[in-house]
Amino acid sequence: MQKRIVFKDMDHSQPLEDYANKQLQRIIHFLELEGRTPVYLDLFLEPSKVHAHHRVELLIKTPQYDRSVHHESPDMYDALARVVDTMYLKLHEDKRRHQDDKKMVGRHGEFKKQR
């Protein structure tokens, strides 16, 4: 797994990086259970110089998932938590959809025979 945390237009902040790593553990654990490699995880943290909103973007690329989520908020920690929560929900939704699609493969012939 390749994880990258990028601080755009700001100095590196160890407390913010520690918080980001702590938040990303849920997603990393989910992706490790999937067992598909390689996994690329990019987190971009960017403060706004013009507005009072900071931007956080999370990109995940795996053989099965290719997702991107971003959020803007006045609080960088809040934006980071919301991005991770949104990504976690989207990954679970994609997994559920994929499992439903696998269940339906090959079942159309059974329904045709019944008619």
C-alpha positions in Angstrom: 0.0 0.0 0.0 1.3 3.4 -1.0 0.0 6.2 1.2 0.9 9.8 0.5 -0.1 12.9 2.6 0.5 16.1 0.7 0.5 19.6 2.4 -0.2 22.0 -0.5 0.8 25.7 0.1 1.4 25.1 3.8 4.1 23.9 6.2 4.2 20.3 7.4 2.2 19.9 10.6 2.9 16.7 12.7 -0.3 16.9 14.7 -2.3 17.2 11.5 -0.5 14.3 9.9 -1.0 12.2 13.0 -4.7 13.0 13.0 -4.9 12.1 9.2 -3.1 8.8 9.8 -5.5 8.0 12.6 -8.5 8.8 10.5 -7.2 6.9 7.5 -6.8 3.7 9.5 -10.5 2.8 9.0 -10.1 3.0 5.2 -6.7 1.2 5.2 -8.2 -1.6 7.3 -11.2 -1.9 4.9 -8.9 -2.1 1.8 -6.6 -4.6 3.5 -9.5 -6.9 4.1 -10.4 -6.6 0.4 -6.9 -8.1 -0.3 -6.5 -6.5 -3.7 -3.1 -4.8 -4.4 -1.7 -2.4 -5.4 -3.4 0.3 -3.4 -2.7 4.0 -3.9 -4.0 6.4 -1.3 -3.4 10.2 -1.7 -4.5 12.8 0.7 -4.2 16.5 -0.2 -4.5 19.2 2.5 -4.7 22.7 1.1 -5.5 25.9 3.1 -7.3 28.7 1.4 -5.6 32.1 1.3 -8.6 33.9 -0.1 -11.6 32.2 1.6 -12.1 31.0 5.1 -12.4 27.4 3.9 -9.7 24.8 3.7 -9.9 22.0 1.1 -9.2 18.3 1.7 -9.2 15.8 -1.1 -8.8 12.0 -0.8 -8.0 9.8 -3.8 -8.0 6.0 -3.7 -7.0 3.8 -6.6 -7.1 0.0 -6.5 -7.8 -2.6 -9.1 -11.5 -2.6 -7.9 -12.0 1.0 -6.7 -11.1 4.3 -8.2 -12.7 7.0 -6.0 -12.2 10.6 -5.2 -13.8 12.7 -2.5 -13.2 16.3 -1.5 -14.7 18.7 1.1 -14.2 22.3 2.1 -14.7 23.6 5.6 -13.4 26.4 7.9 -11.8 23.8 10.1 -9.2 21.5 8.5 -9.8 18.7 11.1 -13.5 18.8 10.4 -12.9 18.7 6.6 -10.5 15.7 7.0 -13.0 13.8 9.2 -15.8 14.4 6.7 -13.8 13.3 3.7 -12.7 10.1 5.4 -16.3 9.3 6.5 -17.7 10.0 3.1 -15.0 7.8 1.4 -15.6 5.0 3.9 -19.4 5.0 3.1 -18.8 5.1 -0.7 -16.4 2.2 -0.5 -18.9 0.1 1.4 -21.6 1.1 -1.1 -19.3 0.0 -4.0 -18.6 -3.3 -2.2 -22.3 -4.0 -1.7 -23.1 -3.1 -5.3 -20.3 -5.4 -6.5 -21.5 -8.3 -4.4 -25.1 -7.8 -5.6 -23.8 -7.8 -9.2 -22.0 -11.1 -8.6 -25.1 -12.7 -7.2 -27.1 -11.8 -10.3 -24.5 -13.2 -12.8 -25.9 -16.3 -14.4 -29.3 -16.1 -12.8 -31.1 -14.7 -15.9 -31.2 -18.2 -17.5 -33.0 -19.6 -14.4 -35.7 -17.0 -14.7 -36.2 -17.7 -18.4 -36.6 -21.4 -17.7 -39.3 -20.7 -15.2 -41.5 -18.8 -17.7 
